[in-house]
Amino acid sequence: MISVNVKLYGTLPWRFQGYDPEKGLTVQLGQGARVLDLTEKLNIAPADTGVVAIDGRVAKPEERIRAGATIRIFQVAHGG
């Protein structure tokens, strides 16, 4: 298992009761987990995932996540 820190943006934080934007969420994942595995674990649909960054670098859904990483998930902008 690996532990990562996840920070959420847009309305995504509203889905997690008690979410602290300063601290984010600590999430446990299996070794070799990908960005897609993380978003699935958090029940964030691909349509709601605009940009994901790992340690400040834009990541693709298939990218593997390393232990201790900080992952930022930015929601797709909606509206008109």
Summary of the structure (lengths in Angstrom):
residues: 80
radius of gyration: 11.9
end to end distance: 41.7
largest distance: 41.7
contacts: 210
relative contact order: 0.31
helix: 18%
strand: 36%
